[in-house]
Amino acid sequence: MGKSDGSAHEGFTAEERAAMKEHAKELKSAARRSSHADKAAEAEREVLAKIAEMQDSDRIMAERVHAVVKANAPLLAPKLWYGMPAYALDGKVVCFFQSAEKFKARYATLGFSDQAKLDEGTMWATAFALTEVTAEVEARITALVKQAVS
């Protein structure tokens, strides 16, 4: 069935297909690891390698987000999630960094899943646009990450 405006659904974008392929590769890689410690160390190496591949502004922001999460929510374990640096509690993603380049967006995104305890009344933000990680932004990320795992 086509859309009511006459255009046909064209399926997934190239970027979406690439993200799904990355996720399948991540799952296979995780399944091959032996001990829990090996899994955690390898997962963090994969996250750091993914960050190192990013373009300058995305890489700088992702490095800062990684450092803030590690320092302020050490119980979150780094892992790749659809090719993005993510941080999980008991295997479930709590937050992630999506580079601007990933889906050709004009800004990077710091996102939170429904596992994050950010609830504020009946409506709250779960994604934040990032164009630079300043001291003020870093303080806000720190507060959000701490709240997410509280």
Summary of the structure (lengths in Angstrom):
residues: 150
radius of gyration: 16.5
end to end distance: 45.2
largest distance: 53.5
contacts: 412
relative contact order: 0.13
helix: 45%
strand: 18%
